[in-house]
Amino acid sequence: MDMSFANQALSAEYALTNRDKLEKHVYDVPHDIDQEVARLKLAALGVHVDVLSAEQERYLTSWDEGT
């Protein structure tokens, strides 16, 4: 519930801040906001998520390596 409220509050702030650029219709929660809320929740629970290195990112997006 706390994550839902955080997403709603930050999305409302985003909509207000960007009201001149947005058309009047329903929008998904911006990806950046959703990711930040999830990161903060996990940090509050003491969970740490690894960040991929540049080499790992390259490997995952490459068709040349792997099986």
C-alpha positions in Angstrom: 0.0 0.0 0.0 2.8 2.4 0.8 4.3 1.8 -2.7 1.0 2.5 -4.3 0.5 5.7 -2.4 4.1 6.8 -3.3 3.5 6.1 -7.0 0.3 8.0 -6.9 1.7 11.0 -5.1 4.8 11.2 -7.2 2.8 10.7 -10.4 0.5 13.5 -9.4 3.5 15.8 -8.8 4.9 14.7 -12.2 1.5 15.5 -13.9 1.4 18.9 -12.2 5.0 19.8 -13.1 4.5 18.7 -16.7 1.0 19.8 -17.2 1.9 22.1 -20.2 3.4 19.1 -22.1 0.8 16.5 -21.3 -2.5 15.9 -23.2 -5.6 15.2 -21.2 -5.8 11.4 -21.0 -4.8 8.5 -18.7 -1.0 7.9 -18.4 1.0 5.0 -17.0 3.2 5.8 -14.0 6.5 7.1 -15.5 9.1 4.3 -15.5 11.7 6.4 -13.6 9.2 7.1 -10.8 8.2 3.4 -10.6 11.8 2.3 -10.4 12.7 4.9 -7.7 9.8 3.9 -5.5 10.8 0.2 -5.9 14.4 1.0 -5.1 13.5 3.0 -2.0 11.1 0.2 -0.8 13.8 -2.5 -1.2 16.4 -0.3 0.6 13.9 0.2 3.5 13.6 -3.6 3.7 17.4 -3.9 3.7 17.5 -5.5 0.2 20.3 -4.5 -2.1 20.0 -5.1 -5.8 23.2 -5.5 -7.9 23.8 -3.1 -10.7 25.1 -4.6 -13.9 28.6 -3.7 -15.0 29.1 -2.2 -18.5 30.5 -5.5 -19.6 27.4 -7.4 -18.3 25.1 -4.9 -20.1 27.0 -5.4 -23.3 26.8 -9.2 -23.0 23.0 -9.1 -22.3 22.3 -6.9 -25.3 24.6 -8.7 -27.7 23.7 -11.3 -30.2 27.4 -12.2 -30.6 28.0 -13.8 -27.2 26.3 -16.4 -25.1 24.2 -19.4 -26.0 
